[in-house]
Amino acid sequence: MIDQGFAPFAGANYPVFRNVKDYGARGDGVTDDTAAINAAINAGNPCNKGCASTTMTPAVVYFPAGTYLISSSIYPAYFTQLIGDAAAPPTLKAMPNFAGFGLIDGNPYYTPVLNWKSVNVFFRQVRNFVIDTTAIPPGSAATGMHWPTSQATSLQNIVFNMPATPDVVHVGLFIEEGSGGFMTDLTFNGGATGAGMGNQQYTMRNFKFNNCKTAIIQIWNWGWTYSGLSINNCQVGIDMSAGGSNALNVGSVTLLDSTFTNVPVAILTAWTRDSNPRTAGSLVMENIGLNNVAVAVKGPGGTMLAGTAGSMTVGAWGNGHSYTPSGPVEFAGAVAPNPRPAVLLSNGRYYTRSKPQYENLPAASFLSVRSAGARGDASTDDTAALQNAIDAAVAQNKILFLDYGLYRVTSTIRIPPGARIAGESFPVILSSGALFNDVNNPRPVVQVGGTSGQAGYVELSDFIVSTQGVQAGAVCIEWNLATSGTPSGMWDVHVRIGGFTGTQQQVAQCLKTPGNPTVNPNCLVAFMAMHVTKGARNLYMENVWLWTADHDIDDQPNTQITIYTGRGLYIEAENGPFWLWGTGSEHHVLYQYQLANTRDIFMGQIQTETPYYQPTPNALVPFQPVAALRDPDFAASCVGVEGNCAAAWGLRVIDSRDVFVYGAGLYSFFSDYSTACSTFTAGQTCQQRMTSIQGSASNVNIYNLNTVGTREMLTRNGARVAWFEDNANTFASNMAVFKSG
């Protein structure tokens, strides 16, 4: 079953699934397995050295249990997953003479620049490994993993073992560029630095650091959210002092639900009331346990927040600019902790749950969609075969295994209560045909729960929903399910609209047309990315990226395209809870995130981008506002507003309560495909407004809101609350704390 994945555009006999032992790896702890592992990765000529990007050559490279000695780096290709046995994670152990930049080098320097443009490295995973550098002399430079990547990538369930001697210089995880992203369940033992990281933004949760000199060195960022850190017996917990007080490199850090034990300095910062840029180094901490921590926050002048020789909990503390609800007020001190609804919590912390891997179930517990008759060739109508397979798996209490393929469907795929679906290297459910092309009668491509409020539970992981050709009425995912007890979940389930082979929404059909506001009717490709309906509740989303393509991934110059999708993620569920860990929503016409008449929502480091073509045309076209969907009516709301007002909202909160945003990066980089607007020198003129709170919204709380290219960072009922220039940060503008009251 597991090797039936079919990549329709990769050439005959292309192997989607590879077991490294089939390529000569021994895993015996004696043999040098480097060449065999790289041979498994490179089978079928995937996108590796010199290739820009691809969706045509997916791969799962599987490592059975064992110890694999390696003498030089492993180089995973683009659109490749490295997966170890989840029940008995294999060890990648460096030999004493190891040479390379990372035992796993996810983006090599074959030349003075990275092989892949880091902000375009998508759809990759590494999970279930032990990475061991202990055989390399402690004083010799060594890195466990080099991982400069971006959205829809993940690391999960990895242990980094390094020497713990005083002379050690090893680093566990190193990232210097990119636009992430999500990681979870990593453990770092020993080393000089557990993780050294620089990237635009990230959500990272459930990390353990034991006996590192410094657990985390934050090299640079715009915004970063850490949850569930456990830092033990390290000299420094998080060092965010890079650049020094006169040139801070770290934009903002949000830290929650974490502990420090036997750590002399928990947080090291270079922030002062006179540091530069003005809001760089913003820090917000909430629910932080300290056990034998001498200094909780140390700045250039000494202790900013004292620790304790015993145990204490920091309710909430921060530094930066606050709006509660007006501002800016520069502060460094205690903050009123967010009043967390019990329904969002588990054992006093925000609820989390890692992606299920079903590692203890036998093969007989899985049903293959290809064995059930689906073709996955991007042209056959797989609607009936896919639906029958889903229904059969539920009836037999089995997990539906979506072997890799592009499954074209011409009517709605219905996922009933009880479904568990897991994909192989991001297979695609691809809508096609007239049913999804009526903008006045939108239809879901994938519908979870038959009617809004239907009771039940589902688990979805590792697949993509997309559209083919003109699909102006397609709602990629409609979530109707109301779950009781354990939340339903979506892990690594993405909406990827256009820009890849099989969509017929690429350079040949929808090449960008800068300066020309005329809408190409052949490039209306979706009505909405995801809709959580009124009766839905209790949904957990982790590492979900709702992306309308800005460029053609399968075009080697990564040429930009102009395609139109109406809306991003719309949650109008009347009751929560909902958790969004490490989600992103990009390039939708009207908005990226909209919450209306809803409540009890947690959002961890949300990330958005405005369509690159706006304002040519602007958000008045091609999708007309639908009042029943609470769409923004720019024609009415922009009257009297200066600047580029009719541009997609990043986040819109309407008549909602108990909304908790722990980090947000809401970006507008382009105006008609020019980036000249997105700097402080230019006046951040790409668009006028980005974040909107409207109506009877109450208890809406945002930590570390970062905006780019936007003049009014946040508005309330149309009135400006925060101005970009008051809150200048490294590249973005930042407000550390907003509380609506």
C-alpha positions in Angstrom: 0.0 0.0 0.0 2.6 2.5 1.1 4.5 2.6 -2.2 1.6 3.4 -4.6 2.0 7.1 -4.7 1.9 8.4 -8.3 3.4 11.7 -9.5 1.7 12.3 -12.8 4.2 14.9 -14.0 7.5 13.3 -12.9 8.0 10.8 -15.6 7.5 7.1 -15.9 8.3 4.9 -12.8 9.1 7.8 -10.6 9.4 6.6 -7.0 7.4 8.7 -4.6 8.2 6.5 -1.6 11.8 5.4 -0.9 13.1 3.3 1.9 16.8 4.1 2.5 17.6 0.5 3.0 16.4 -0.3 -0.5 19.2 2.0 -1.7 21.9 0.3 0.4 21.7 2.0 3.8 22.5 -0.4 6.6 21.5 1.5 9.8 23.8 -0.8 11.7 25.9 1.9 13.5 29.0 0.6 11.7 28.6 1.3 8.0 28.9 4.8 6.4 25.4 5.3 5.0 25.8 8.8 3.6 26.0 7.9 -0.1 23.1 5.4 0.2 20.8 8.0 1.9 21.6 10.7 -0.7 21.0 8.1 -3.4 17.6 7.5 -2.0 16.8 11.2 -1.9 18.0 11.7 -5.5 16.3 8.8 -7.1 14.2 9.9 -10.0 16.1 13.2 -10.4 14.2 15.5 -8.0 14.6 19.2 -7.6 18.0 19.5 -5.9 21.3 21.4 -6.8 20.6 24.2 -9.2 16.8 23.7 -9.3 14.6 26.6 -8.2 11.5 24.8 -7.0 9.0 22.2 -8.1 5.7 20.4 -7.2 6.3 17.6 -9.8 8.7 15.4 -7.9 7.4 14.7 -4.4 9.1 12.2 -2.2 8.9 10.5 1.1 12.3 9.1 2.2 11.7 6.6 5.0 14.3 5.6 7.6 13.6 2.4 9.5 14.8 2.1 13.1 18.6 1.9 13.5 21.7 4.0 13.7 22.9 5.5 10.4 26.5 6.7 10.4 27.1 9.7 8.1 30.4 11.3 7.1 29.0 14.3 5.3 25.7 16.2 4.9 22.4 14.7 3.8 20.7 17.0 1.2 16.9 16.6 1.1 15.5 17.8 -2.2 12.7 20.3 -2.7 9.2 18.9 -2.0 10.8 16.0 -0.1 10.0 14.6 3.4 12.5 12.7 5.5 10.5 10.5 7.9 11.9 8.2 10.5 10.0 5.3 12.2 7.8 7.2 14.6 7.6 4.2 17.0 11.4 3.9 17.1 13.1 7.0 15.7 16.3 6.3 13.9 19.6 8.0 14.8 21.7 9.9 12.3 25.1 9.8 13.9 28.0 11.9 12.6 31.3 10.2 12.3 34.3 11.8 14.0 35.6 13.0 10.6 32.2 14.5 9.6 32.4 17.3 7.0 29.4 19.5 6.2 27.1 22.3 7.3 24.5 20.2 9.1 24.0 16.5 9.3 20.8 17.4 7.5 21.4 20.4 5.3 18.0 21.6 4.1 19.4 24.4 1.9 23.0 24.1 1.0 25.6 26.7 0.1 26.8 25.1 -3.2 27.7 28.7 -4.1 28.0 31.9 -1.9 24.2 32.0 -1.8 21.7 29.4 -0.7 20.7 26.8 -3.3 17.0 27.7 -2.9 15.7 31.2 -2.3 14.8 30.7 1.4 11.4 32.6 1.2 10.3 30.2 -1.6 11.1 26.9 0.2 7.7 25.3 0.8 6.2 21.9 1.5 8.9 20.0 3.3 9.1 18.0 6.5 11.6 16.2 8.7 10.2 14.1 11.6 11.1 11.3 14.0 14.9 11.4 14.3 17.7 11.5 16.7 20.5 13.7 15.4 23.8 13.0 17.1 27.0 15.0 16.9 28.7 13.6 20.0 31.4 11.7 18.1 32.6 15.0 16.6 35.2 16.7 18.9 33.4 19.2 21.1 35.7 22.0 20.0 35.2 21.4 16.3 32.3 23.3 14.6 29.3 21.1 14.1 25.6 21.7 13.3 22.9 19.2 13.7 20.5 20.7 11.1 20.6 23.6 8.7 17.0 24.6 7.9 16.4 28.0 6.2 12.9 27.5 4.8 9.5 29.1 4.7 5.7 28.3 4.9 4.2 24.8 4.9 7.4 23.2 6.3 7.7 21.5 9.6 10.1 19.7 12.0 8.5 17.3 14.4 9.8 14.8 17.0 13.5 15.3 16.7 16.2 15.0 19.4 19.5 16.7 19.0 22.3 15.1 21.1 25.6 17.1 21.4 28.5 17.1 23.8 28.0 18.9 27.1 31.6 19.7 27.8 32.8 23.2 28.7 34.6 23.6 25.4 31.7 22.5 23.2 30.9 24.8 20.2 28.2 22.6 18.5 24.8 24.0 17.4 21.7 21.8 17.2 19.5 23.7 14.8 20.6 26.7 12.6 18.3 28.9 10.5 19.6 32.2 9.0 16.9 33.1 6.5 13.3 32.4 5.4 9.7 33.1 6.1 8.4 30.3 8.4 6.8 28.3 9.5 6.2 25.8 12.3 8.0 23.3 14.4 7.1 21.2 17.4 8.4 18.5 19.8 12.2 19.2 19.5 14.7 18.3 22.3 18.2 19.7 22.5 20.7 18.0 24.8 24.1 19.7 25.3 25.9 21.9 22.8 27.0 25.5 22.9 23.6 26.6 21.3 20.5 24.6 21.1 19.0 26.6 18.3 20.4 29.6 16.5 17.6 31.2 14.5 16.9 34.0 12.1 13.7 34.2 10.0 10.9 36.6 9.4 8.4 34.8 11.7 7.9 31.4 13.3 5.6 29.5 15.7 7.6 27.0 17.7 6.1 24.9 20.5 7.1 22.1 22.9 10.9 22.5 22.8 13.1 21.1 25.6 16.6 22.4 26.2 18.9 20.5 28.6 22.4 21.5 29.5 23.0 23.8 26.6 25.2 26.8 27.2 22.6 29.0 25.5 19.2 27.4 24.7 18.2 29.8 21.9 20.1 32.6 20.1 17.7 34.7 18.2 19.8 36.1 15.3 17.1 38.3 13.8 13.3 38.3 13.2 10.2 40.4 12.7 8.0 38.2 15.0 8.4 34.9 16.8 6.1 32.9 19.1 7.4 30.3 21.5 5.0 28.2 23.5 5.8 25.3 25.8 9.5 25.8 26.1 11.2 23.8 28.9 14.7 25.2 29.4 16.8 23.4 32.0 20.3 23.8 33.3 21.4 26.2 30.6 23.4 29.4 31.3 21.1 31.6 29.2 17.6 30.7 28.0 16.8 33.1 25.1 19.4 35.5 23.9 17.6 38.2 21.9 20.4 40.9 22.2 21.7 40.5 18.6 22.9 43.8 17.1 23.2 45.6 20.4 21.1 48.5 21.7 22.0 50.9 18.8 21.1 48.4 16.0 18.7 45.7 17.4 18.2 42.9 15.0 15.4 41.1 16.8 12.0 42.6 16.1 9.8 40.8 18.6 9.4 37.7 20.7 6.2 36.3 22.2 6.7 33.7 24.9 4.0 31.8 26.7 3.3 28.7 28.8 7.0 28.0 29.4 9.4 27.1 32.2 13.0 27.9 33.0 14.8 25.7 35.6 18.3 26.3 36.9 19.0 29.0 34.4 21.0 32.0 35.7 19.5 34.3 33.0 16.2 33.4 31.4 16.1 36.2 28.8 19.0 38.4 27.6 18.0 41.5 25.8 19.6 44.7 24.4 16.4 46.7 24.7 16.4 50.0 26.5 14.1 53.0 26.5 16.6 54.6 24.1 17.5 51.6 21.9 17.1 51.6 18.1 15.0 50.9 16.2 12.3 52.3 18.4 10.2 49.2 19.1 12.8 46.5 18.2 13.4 44.0 20.9 9.7 44.0 21.9 9.1 41.1 24.3 5.8 39.8 25.8 5.8 36.9 28.2 2.7 35.2 29.7 2.4 32.3 32.2 6.2 31.7 32.6 7.4 29.4 35.4 10.8 30.2 37.0 12.6 27.7 39.2 16.0 28.8 40.5 16.4 31.5 38.0 18.5 34.4 39.2 17.5 37.0 36.6 14.3 36.6 34.5 15.1 39.5 32.1 18.6 41.0 31.8 19.2 44.2 29.8 22.3 46.2 29.1 22.0 48.0 32.4 21.4 44.9 34.4 18.3 43.2 35.8 15.0 44.3 34.3 13.0 41.6 35.9 14.3 39.7 38.9 14.1 36.0 39.2 14.0 33.8 42.3 16.1 31.2 44.1 12.8 29.3 44.6 9.8 29.0 42.3 7.5 31.7 40.9 5.2 32.3 38.0 5.4 35.5 35.8 1.7 36.2 35.0 2.6 38.6 32.1 5.5 40.9 31.6 6.9 42.8 28.6 8.6 45.7 27.0 7.8 47.8 24.0 4.8 49.9 23.0 1.3 49.2 24.4 -2.2 50.2 23.4 -4.7 49.4 26.1 -6.6 50.4 24.1 -5.0 53.7 23.2 -1.3 54.5 22.9 1.5 54.2 22.2 2.8 54.0 25.7 6.4 52.8 26.1 6.6 50.3 28.9 8.9 47.8 30.6 7.1 45.9 33.3 4.1 43.8 34.3 1.2 43.5 31.9 -2.3 42.4 32.9 -2.4 38.7 31.7 -5.0 37.8 29.1 -8.2 36.5 30.8 -8.1 33.0 29.2 -11.4 31.2 28.8 -11.2 27.7 30.4 -12.5 26.2 27.1 -9.2 27.1 25.4 -7.0 25.5 28.1 -5.6 22.2 29.2 -3.9 22.0 32.5 -3.7 25.7 32.7 -2.1 26.2 29.3 -3.5 26.7 25.9 -4.4 23.4 24.4 -2.0 21.8 22.0 -1.8 18.4 20.2 0.8 17.1 17.9 0.0 15.6 14.6 -1.0 12.0 14.9 1.2 9.5 13.1 -0.6 6.3 13.9 2.7 4.6 14.6 1.2 1.9 16.8 -1.4 0.7 14.2 -0.9 -2.2 11.9 -1.0 -1.8 8.1 -4.4 -3.5 8.2 -5.8 -0.3 9.9 -5.2 1.7 6.7 -7.2 1.9 3.4 -5.3 3.2 0.4 -7.3 5.5 -1.9 -5.4 4.2 -5.0 -6.2 0.6 -4.0 -9.8 1.8 -3.8 -9.7 2.8 -7.5 -8.7 6.5 -7.5 -6.1 7.4 -10.1 -4.6 10.7 -9.0 -3.4 11.6 -12.5 -4.9 15.2 -12.5 -7.2 14.4 -15.4 -9.4 11.4 -14.5 -12.5 12.3 -12.6 -11.8 10.7 -9.2 -14.9 12.1 -7.4 -16.7 8.8 -7.0 -13.6 6.7 -6.2 -12.4 9.2 -3.6 -15.8 9.6 -1.9 -16.3 5.8 -1.9 -12.9 5.3 -0.3 -13.6 7.9 2.4 -17.0 6.3 3.2 -15.5 2.8 3.2 -12.7 3.9 5.6 -15.2 5.4 8.0 -17.5 2.4 7.8 -14.5 0.0 8.5 -13.0 2.3 11.2 -9.8 2.6 9.2 -7.5 5.5 8.4 -7.8 6.6 4.7 -4.3 6.8 3.3 -4.1 9.4 0.5 -1.3 8.0 -1.7 0.4 10.8 -3.5 -1.5 12.0 -6.5 -3.6 14.9 -7.9 -7.2 13.7 -7.4 -9.4 15.7 -9.7 -13.0 16.1 -8.5 -16.0 17.6 -10.2 -18.4 17.7 -7.2 -18.0 18.2 -3.4 -16.1 15.6 -1.4 -17.9 15.0 1.8 -15.9 14.1 4.9 -18.2 12.6 7.5 -17.8 12.3 11.2 -15.4 9.5 12.2 -13.0 10.1 9.2 -9.3 10.0 9.7 -7.3 10.9 6.6 -3.5 11.1 6.2 -1.7 12.0 3.1 1.6 10.9 1.5 3.9 13.9 0.7 1.0 16.3 0.2 -1.4 14.8 -2.3 -3.9 17.2 -3.9 -7.7 17.2 -4.0 -8.2 19.3 -7.1 -11.6 20.8 -8.0 -12.6 21.1 -11.6 -15.6 21.9 -13.7 -18.8 24.0 -13.9 -20.2 23.1 -10.5 -17.4 25.2 -8.8 -17.5 28.1 -11.3 -20.7 30.0 -10.2 -19.6 33.0 -8.1 -23.2 33.5 -7.1 -23.6 30.0 -5.9 -20.3 29.0 -4.2 -19.8 25.3 -3.5 -17.3 23.5 -1.1 -14.6 21.4 -2.7 -14.1 19.5 0.6 -16.9 19.7 3.1 -16.2 18.5 6.7 -19.6 17.6 8.2 -22.7 17.6 6.0 -24.5 20.4 7.7 -23.4 23.2 9.9 -23.4 22.0 13.5 -23.3 18.3 12.7 -21.8 16.4 15.7 -18.7 14.4 15.3 -14.9 14.1 15.2 -12.3 13.9 12.4 -8.5 14.0 12.0 -7.0 15.3 8.8 -3.2 15.6 8.0 -0.7 16.1 5.2 -2.7 16.9 2.1 -3.6 19.9 -0.1 -6.9 21.2 -1.5 -6.7 23.2 -4.7 -8.6 24.2 -7.8 -8.1 23.6 -11.6 -8.9 26.2 -14.2 -11.6 28.8 -13.7 -13.3 28.1 -10.3 -14.9 31.4 -9.2 -17.3 29.6 -6.9 -15.0 27.2 -5.2 -14.8 27.2 -1.4 -11.8 25.0 -0.9 -12.6 23.8 2.6 -16.0 24.2 4.4 -15.9 23.2 8.1 -19.3 22.4 9.5 -18.4 19.9 12.3 -19.3 20.6 15.9 -17.0 18.4 18.0 -17.4 17.6 21.7 -14.6 16.5 24.0 -11.2 16.1 22.2 -11.0 18.7 19.4 -11.1 17.7 15.8 -7.8 18.5 14.1 -6.1 19.6 10.9 -2.4 19.2 10.8 -0.3 20.2 7.7 -3.4 20.5 5.6 -3.0 23.3 3.2 -4.9 25.2 0.5 -2.6 25.9 -2.4 -4.4 27.7 -5.2 -2.7 28.0 -8.6 1.0 28.2 -9.6 1.7 24.5 -10.0 1.4 21.9 -12.8 -2.1 20.5 -13.1 -3.9 23.6 -12.1 -4.0 25.3 -15.5 -3.4 28.5 -13.5 0.2 29.2 -14.3 2.4 31.5 -16.3 0.8 30.4 -19.6 -2.7 31.3 -18.4 -2.3 34.0 -15.8 1.0 35.9 -16.3 1.1 39.1 -14.2 0.2 42.3 -16.0 1.7 45.2 -14.0 0.1 48.6 -14.8 -3.0 46.9 -16.3 -6.0 46.8 -14.0 -8.1 44.7 -16.3 -9.1 41.4 -14.7 -8.5 38.3 -16.8 -11.8 36.3 -16.3 -9.8 33.1 -16.9 -7.9 33.7 -13.7 -10.8 33.7 -11.1 -9.7 30.6 -9.3 -11.5 30.4 -6.0 -14.3 32.0 -4.0 -12.8 31.4 -0.5 -10.0 29.3 0.9 -11.7 28.1 4.1 -15.1 28.7 5.7 -15.8 27.7 9.3 -19.6 27.9 9.5 -21.9 29.1 12.2 -22.6 25.8 13.9 -19.0 24.5 13.9 -16.9 24.3 17.1 -13.9 22.8 18.7 -11.4 22.7 15.9 -7.6 22.6 16.3 -5.5 23.8 13.3 -1.7 23.4 13.2 0.6 24.5 10.4 -2.2 25.3 7.9 -1.2 27.6 5.0 -4.0 29.0 2.9 -2.0 30.3 -0.1 -3.1 31.8 -3.4 0.1 31.5 -5.5 2.0 34.7 -6.3 4.4 32.9 -8.6 4.6 29.6 -10.6 6.5 27.1 -8.5 7.1 24.9 -11.5 8.5 27.7 -13.6 12.3 27.9 -12.9 12.5 31.7 -12.8 9.6 31.6 -10.4 7.7 34.0 -12.6 4.9 36.0 -10.9 1.3 35.4 -11.8 -2.0 37.2 -11.1 -4.8 35.0 -10.0 -7.9 35.9 -7.9 -9.4 34.3 -4.9 -12.0 36.2 -3.0 -11.4 35.4 0.7 -9.0 33.7 3.0 -10.1 32.1 6.3 -13.6 33.1 7.5 -14.7 31.9 10.9 -18.3 32.8 11.8 -18.9 30.0 14.3 -21.1 31.3 17.0 -19.2 29.3 19.7 -15.5 28.2 20.0 -13.1 27.0 20.9 -10.7 27.3 17.9 -6.9 27.1 18.0 -4.8 28.3 15.1 -1.1 27.3 15.7 1.3 28.5 13.0 -1.2 29.3 10.3 -0.9 31.7 7.4 -3.3 33.1 4.8 -2.0 35.0 1.8 -3.0 36.9 -1.4 -6.8 36.8 -1.2 -8.7 39.7 -2.6 -10.9 40.9 0.3 -9.2 39.6 3.4 -6.8 37.0 4.8 -8.5 36.3 8.2 -12.0 37.4 9.1 -13.7 36.6 12.4 -17.4 37.5 12.7 -19.8 36.9 15.5 -17.5 34.3 17.0 -15.6 33.7 20.3 -12.9 31.8 22.1 -10.2 31.9 19.5 -6.4 31.4 20.0 -4.1 32.4 17.2 -0.4 31.8 17.4 1.8 33.9 15.0 -0.6 34.4 12.1 1.0 35.5 8.9 -0.5 37.3 5.9 0.4 39.0 2.6 -1.7 41.3 0.5 -2.0 40.4 -3.2 1.0 41.7 -5.1 -1.1 43.2 -7.9 -3.2 45.5 -5.7 -4.1 48.3 -6.2 -4.0 47.5 -10.0 -6.7 46.3 -9.7 -7.8 47.1 -6.2 -10.0 45.1 -3.9 -13.3 46.4 -5.4 -12.9 43.7 -8.1 -13.4 41.0 -9.2 -15.4 39.8 -6.2 -18.4 41.8 -5.1 -19.1 42.0 -1.4 -21.6 39.6 0.0 -23.5 41.0 2.9 -24.5 37.6 4.3 -20.8 36.8 4.6 -20.0 40.0 6.3 -17.6 40.9 3.5 -15.8 44.3 3.6 -17.5 46.9 1.4 -14.5 49.0 0.4 -16.6 51.3 -1.8 -18.5 52.4 1.4 -15.8 52.1 4.0 -13.0 53.9 2.1 -15.0 57.1 1.6 -12.8 59.9 3.1 -9.9 57.5 3.8 -6.6 58.6 2.4 -4.0 56.4 0.7 -4.5 53.0 -0.8 -7.6 52.0 1.2 -9.3 49.4 -1.0 -6.7 46.7 -0.3 -7.1 43.3 1.4 -7.4 43.3 5.2 -4.9 41.2 7.0 -7.1 40.5 10.0 -10.7 41.6 10.5 -12.5 41.0 13.8 -16.3 41.9 13.8 -18.7 41.5 16.7 -16.5 38.9 18.3 -15.2 38.3 21.8 -12.4 36.5 23.6 -9.9 36.6 20.7 -6.2 36.0 21.6 -3.5 36.7 19.0 -0.1 35.7 20.2 2.0 37.2 17.4 0.9 38.4 14.0 2.9 39.3 10.9 0.5 41.2 8.5 2.5 42.2 5.4 2.0 44.3 2.3 5.2 44.2 0.3 4.0 45.3 -3.1 2.0 47.9 -4.9 1.3 46.8 -8.5 4.3 44.4 -8.2 6.7 47.1 -7.0 8.3 46.8 -3.5 9.2 50.5 -3.5 6.3 51.1 -1.1 7.3 48.8 1.7 10.1 50.7 3.5 10.1 53.4 6.2 12.0 55.6 3.7 9.1 55.3 1.3 6.6 55.9 4.1 5.1 52.3 4.1 2.6 53.3 1.5 1.6 49.9 0.0 -1.7 50.1 1.7 -3.5 52.4 4.2 -5.0 49.9 6.7 -4.4 46.3 7.7 -6.0 45.2 11.0 -9.6 46.1 11.8 -11.7 45.6 14.9 -15.3 46.5 14.4 -18.7 46.5 16.1 -19.2 45.0 19.5 -15.8 43.3 19.6 -14.7 42.8 23.2 -11.7 41.2 25.0 -9.7 41.2 21.7 -6.0 40.9 22.7 -3.0 41.0 20.3 0.6 40.5 21.4 3.3 41.7 19.0 1.4 42.9 16.0 3.9 43.4 13.1 2.9 45.2 9.9 4.8 46.0 6.7 3.9 48.4 4.0 1.0 49.7 6.0 0.3 53.2 7.5 -2.5 52.5 9.9 -1.5 49.4 11.7 -4.8 48.9 13.5 -8.2 50.6 13.2 -11.3 50.3 15.4 -14.7 51.1 13.9 -12.8 52.9 11.1 -10.8 55.2 13.4 -7.0 54.9 13.5 -5.6 53.4 16.7 -1.9 52.8 15.7 0.3 54.7 13.2 3.3 52.9 11.6 5.8 55.7 12.2 5.2 55.7 16.0 6.1 52.0 16.1 9.1 51.6 13.8 10.9 48.3 14.2 13.6 46.6 12.2 11.7 46.2 8.9 8.1 46.0 10.2 6.2 48.3 12.6 5.4 46.7 16.0 3.0 47.2 18.8 3.8 44.8 21.6 0.5 44.8 23.4 -3.0 45.7 22.3 -6.1 45.2 24.5 -9.5 46.2 23.3 -11.0 46.1 26.7 
